[in-house]
Each structure stands twice: as structure tokens, then as C-alpha cells.
């Protein structure tokens, strides 16, 4: 199975995937601003990771003085495709205490069954 990487620039475009593939979304996020990505996911995906990573792509704690206060990072969502069909994954950048998102993006996934050579 394949790893399909998508970024904000891929929003609105259709990504061709297969059942069993893992899709990784990486969106910019500055946690100190209060804005965080929240997800609207179809039942045909299974989340395997949802985490904030440093702007350089590394997980974990940053050494004091290594990055400026308030430096942005990346929100990484990884999920497995568990069903065929057309799937919409919506991401909304919002503060938890505010109702309306500041920004929203939709990713379109067209998932097909992996057909073996004998089928």
C-alpha cells in the first residue's frame, strides 16, 4: 500500500488513492495563536496519527532558544483508507471557543479497490 502526501495546495483537487493506502495531510499551524485544525472525516477513513510537529518537521520538545517563541509548526493528520468511493475530508482552522472557522479547506479523495491480477 502507498503513502499519499497532501498539503494545503492540494485542496479542491481530486487525489486518486486505493483502499489500504495511508494519506498524510500536513497543514501549517501556530498553536500559540489559539488556532488549531479540526477535522470532518468520512466513516471510510481510520485515523492513525493526529499531531503537531515543529516547523522543521520533527516531533517533540524544542531546546530552549532553538526556535523563537510563537514559531509556527505543522499539523499532521494521517489516516488509512478503509472503503472505496469518493471521500471528502474537510479541515477547518479555528479557535476552540469560536464557532466560525478562520479558514477551511476540503480534500477530495477518489478511492478504488485494489484489484489483484487474478480478479
C-alpha positions as CSV (number, residue, x, y, z in Angstrom):
1,X,0.0,0.0,0.0
2,X,1.1,3.5,-0.7
3,X,1.7,6.7,1.4
4,X,-0.1,9.7,-0.3
5,X,1.1,13.1,1.0
6,X,-1.2,16.1,0.6
7,X,-0.7,19.8,1.6
8,X,-2.9,22.8,1.6
9,X,-2.1,23.5,-2.1
10,X,-3.8,20.1,-2.9
11,X,-7.2,21.3,-1.5
12,X,-10.0,21.1,-4.0
13,X,-8.2,18.7,-6.3
14,X,-9.1,15.1,-6.6
15,X,-6.4,12.7,-5.3
16,X,-6.5,9.1,-6.6
17,X,-6.0,6.6,-3.8
18,X,-6.6,2.9,-3.2
19,X,-8.2,1.1,-0.3
20,X,-5.4,0.3,2.1
21,X,-3.4,3.5,1.3
22,X,-2.3,5.9,4.0
23,X,-3.0,9.6,3.4
24,X,-1.0,12.2,5.3
25,X,-2.2,15.8,5.4
26,X,0.3,18.5,6.5
27,X,-1.2,21.9,7.3
28,X,0.6,25.0,8.8
29,X,-0.5,25.7,12.4
30,X,0.8,28.1,15.0
31,X,-0.6,26.7,18.3
32,X,0.2,29.8,20.3
33,X,-2.3,31.8,18.2
34,X,-5.1,29.6,19.5
35,X,-6.0,28.5,16.0
36,X,-6.0,24.7,15.5
37,X,-7.1,22.5,12.7
38,X,-10.2,20.4,13.3
39,X,-11.4,17.7,11.0
40,X,-14.6,16.4,9.4
41,X,-13.8,12.9,8.3
42,X,-15.9,10.3,6.5
43,X,-16.5,6.9,8.0
44,X,-14.4,5.3,5.3
45,X,-11.1,6.5,6.8
46,X,-9.4,5.4,10.1
47,X,-7.1,8.0,11.8
48,X,-3.7,6.7,12.7
49,X,-2.0,10.0,13.7
50,X,-3.1,13.5,14.6
51,X,-0.2,15.6,16.0
52,X,1.5,18.9,16.0
53,X,5.1,18.9,14.7
54,X,7.7,21.6,14.7
55,X,8.2,23.7,11.6
56,X,11.2,21.7,10.7
57,X,9.1,18.5,10.7
58,X,10.5,17.0,13.9
59,X,8.3,15.8,16.8
60,X,8.9,16.6,20.4
61,X,10.2,19.3,22.6
62,X,12.4,22.0,21.3
63,X,15.6,23.0,23.2
64,X,15.4,26.4,24.8
65,X,16.5,29.2,22.4
66,X,16.4,26.8,19.4
67,X,13.3,28.4,17.9
68,X,11.7,31.8,18.5
69,X,8.7,32.0,20.8
70,X,5.4,31.6,18.9
71,X,7.1,29.9,15.9
72,X,4.7,28.0,13.8
73,X,4.6,24.3,13.1
74,X,2.7,21.8,11.1
75,X,-0.4,19.8,12.0
76,X,0.0,16.3,10.7
77,X,-3.1,14.0,10.2
78,X,-2.5,10.5,8.8
79,X,-5.3,8.1,8.1
80,X,-5.9,4.8,6.3
81,X,-8.4,4.5,3.5
82,X,-10.8,1.6,4.5
83,X,-13.6,2.0,1.9
84,X,-13.9,2.7,-1.8
85,X,-15.7,5.7,-3.2
86,X,-15.5,9.5,-3.3
87,X,-14.5,10.9,0.1
88,X,-14.4,14.5,1.3
89,X,-12.0,15.4,4.1
90,X,-12.7,18.9,5.5
91,X,-10.2,20.8,7.6
92,X,-11.2,23.9,9.5
93,X,-8.7,26.3,11.1
94,X,-10.5,27.7,14.2
95,X,-10.1,28.6,17.8
96,X,-12.0,26.2,20.1
97,X,-14.0,29.0,21.7
98,X,-15.2,30.5,18.4
99,X,-17.9,29.0,16.3
100,X,-16.8,30.0,12.8
101,X,-13.5,28.9,11.3
102,X,-11.0,31.4,10.1
103,X,-10.3,29.2,7.1
104,X,-11.5,25.8,5.7
105,X,-10.1,23.5,3.0
106,X,-11.6,20.4,1.5
107,X,-9.6,17.5,0.1
108,X,-11.3,15.1,-2.4
109,X,-10.2,11.5,-2.4
110,X,-11.3,9.0,-5.0
111,X,-10.6,5.6,-3.6
112,X,-10.7,2.4,-5.6
113,X,-10.4,-1.2,-4.5
114,X,-7.0,-2.8,-5.2
115,X,-7.8,-5.4,-7.8
116,X,-5.4,-8.3,-7.9
117,X,-4.1,-9.9,-11.1
118,X,-6.4,-12.9,-10.8
119,X,-9.6,-10.9,-10.4
